[in-house]
Amino acid sequence: MKTELSHRDQGADFGLLKPKRYWMINDEDLGFLANFIGIFVFVLVIAYHYIMTDPKYEGI
């Protein structure tokens, strides 16, 4: 007697129910990420100060 499998039992979950595989970030990727975030924050600070010192800018 053969039973029919539902679509969940056949593995048609499109990756939504499968366990996720975690990997450790290596030193090179961590260094790149830290530098990228640092540069991004630095640019935001410069942009903030540039906007705040603009004489045409009327703050709230």
Summary of the structure (lengths in Angstrom):
residues: 60
radius of gyration: 25.5
end to end distance: 75.4
largest distance: 83.2
contacts: 71
relative contact order: 0.06
helix: 43%
strand: 0%
